[in-house]
Amino acid sequence: MTEDSRMLALSAIAHRSRLAIFRTLVAAGLDGLPAGEISARLGIVPSSLSFHLKDMLRANLVSGRREGTFIYHSATPDTIHRVIEILTENCLAGSARIRPNT
């Protein structure tokens, strides 16, 4: 995964709705969920959901598979793990744990 790909994924996940979609799909597991179910669970109108899913597909945060007339979307956790790696390696200088200022 290139640094540009990681940055695209980081940018895509940095939105409240897309983060909620990603969390929902991670919880759904490998089977994923059809768009209508995601929309109903999160209260996101279908047109907005389509916009977000398209952005997430481009960033490889989700994948889709067709079953009949439905497209089931699943999270792609490997991508988010790679984003975390770049943050840890480049921003935290390899430190696995940073203490917050109190």
C-alpha positions as CSV (number, residue, x, y, z in Angstrom):
1,M,0.0,0.0,0.0
2,T,1.5,3.3,-1.0
3,E,1.6,6.3,1.2
4,D,-0.9,8.1,-1.1
5,S,-3.3,5.2,-0.6
6,R,-2.9,5.4,3.1
7,M,-3.5,9.1,3.1
8,L,-6.6,8.6,0.9
9,A,-8.0,6.1,3.5
10,L,-7.2,8.4,6.4
11,S,-8.9,11.3,4.7
12,A,-12.0,9.1,3.9
13,I,-12.4,7.8,7.4
14,A,-12.1,11.3,8.9
15,H,-15.8,12.0,8.6
16,R,-18.5,11.3,11.2
17,S,-20.8,9.4,8.8
18,R,-18.0,7.4,7.1
19,L,-16.6,6.4,10.5
20,A,-20.1,5.3,11.6
21,I,-20.4,3.2,8.4
22,F,-17.0,1.6,9.0
23,R,-17.8,0.8,12.6
24,T,-21.2,-0.7,11.5
25,L,-19.5,-2.8,8.8
26,V,-16.8,-4.0,11.1
27,A,-19.4,-5.2,13.6
28,A,-21.3,-6.9,10.8
29,G,-18.3,-9.1,10.0
30,L,-17.2,-10.7,6.7
31,D,-20.8,-11.1,5.5
32,G,-21.3,-7.4,5.4
33,L,-24.6,-5.6,5.0
34,P,-26.7,-4.3,2.0
35,A,-26.9,-0.6,1.6
36,G,-30.5,-0.5,2.7
37,E,-29.7,-2.1,6.0
38,I,-26.8,0.3,6.6
39,S,-29.1,3.2,5.8
40,A,-31.8,2.0,8.2
41,R,-29.3,1.3,11.1
42,L,-27.6,4.7,10.8
43,G,-30.4,6.9,9.6
44,I,-28.4,8.0,6.6
45,V,-30.5,8.8,3.5
46,P,-29.7,6.5,0.6
47,S,-28.3,9.2,-1.6
48,S,-25.8,10.3,1.1
49,L,-25.0,6.7,1.9
50,S,-24.1,6.0,-1.8
51,F,-21.8,9.1,-1.8
52,H,-20.0,7.9,1.4
53,L,-19.7,4.3,0.2
54,K,-18.3,5.4,-3.1
55,D,-15.6,7.4,-1.3
56,M,-14.9,4.5,1.0
57,L,-14.7,2.1,-1.9
58,R,-12.2,4.3,-3.6
59,A,-10.1,4.4,-0.4
60,N,-10.3,0.6,-0.1
61,L,-12.0,0.9,3.3
62,V,-14.9,-1.2,2.2
63,S,-15.5,-3.8,-0.5
64,G,-18.8,-4.8,-2.2
65,R,-20.1,-8.0,-3.6
66,R,-23.3,-8.5,-5.5
67,E,-25.8,-11.1,-4.5
68,G,-28.8,-11.0,-6.8
69,T,-30.1,-7.5,-6.8
70,F,-28.2,-6.5,-3.6
71,I,-24.7,-5.3,-3.1
72,Y,-23.3,-6.3,0.3
73,H,-20.7,-4.0,1.7
74,S,-18.0,-5.2,4.1
75,A,-15.2,-3.4,6.0
76,T,-11.7,-3.8,4.9
77,P,-9.8,-3.8,8.2
78,D,-6.4,-4.3,6.6
79,T,-6.6,-0.8,5.2
80,I,-7.3,0.8,8.5
81,H,-4.5,-1.2,10.1
82,R,-2.1,0.2,7.5
83,V,-3.3,3.7,8.2
84,I,-2.6,3.1,11.9
85,E,0.9,1.9,11.0
86,I,1.7,5.0,9.1
87,L,0.5,7.2,12.0
88,T,2.6,5.2,14.4
89,E,5.7,5.1,12.3
90,N,5.7,8.6,11.0
91,C,3.8,10.7,13.5
92,L,4.6,8.9,16.8
93,A,8.2,8.0,15.8
94,G,7.5,4.3,16.3
95,S,6.2,4.7,19.8
96,A,3.3,2.3,20.5
97,R,2.1,4.4,23.4
98,I,2.0,8.1,23.9
99,R,0.8,9.5,27.2
100,P,-1.7,12.3,27.0
101,N,-0.9,15.6,28.7
102,T,-2.8,15.9,32.0
